[in-house]
Amino acid sequence: MTQTSNRILDEFAKMFGNAASAAQGVRSEVDTLIRAQAERILNDLDVVQREEFEAVREMAAKAREENEALKARIDALETALKSAGTAKAGKAGTAKPARTARSTAKASSKGASAKATAARKTTAKASGSKAGTSKSGTATTVRRSTD
């Protein structure tokens, strides 16, 4: 009888061993299915992967450092510009003001008008008449009377 009971126990051991290996297979299969389902859900939610997140985080930190360096450079340039501006302001009383486009155009038209008047006077002297300019700026010619 001892052999019979050992045989029954051996059969139970085999059966439990097979059940354990079957359960291990089922466990790995369920684990694979759950991982696949979780990956599919995360892909549908547009969640970024850890590697991508770390790369973007490093880029943002580098951009922040560059931004701070540029801000410091701008502040230094503004300070230098202000100090140069105050140095020029002290000399501004002796310097001539810069001409604007309008004042430059006005000056060049006056120069052209003066040249035209001079030409008329020269012509008038040669012909014996008197050339001048009226108050409105129009050229006038008065002939001398020949007595």
C-alpha positions, 0 to 999 in steps of 0.5 A: 500500500505504500507504493499505492499511496506514493503513486497517488502522491506522485500523480498529485505532484505531477498534476500540480507541477503541470498546473504550476507550469500552466499557470506560469504560462498563463501569467506571462501571457496575461502580462503580455496582453496587459502591457500591449493594452497599456501601450495602445491606450498610452499611444491613443492619449498621445503621452510622450515617452520618457526619452523624448521628455528628457531630450526636450527638458534638456533643450529647454534648460539650454535655451533658458541659459542662452536667454539669460546670457543674451539678457545680460549682454543686452543690459550691458549694451544698454548701459554702454549706450546710455553712458555714451549718450550722456557723454554726447549730451554734454557735447551737444551744445556745441554740435550742430543738430542733425538735418532731417530729410525735410530740412535737407530738401528745403535747403537744396530747393533754396540753393536751386532758387538762389542759383536761378535768381543769380542766372536771371540777374546775370541775364538781366544785366546783359539785357539792361533790365533789373531782375529781382524776387517778389515777396511771394518768391516769384521772379520779377523782371523790370525793364529799365526805361531808356531815356 
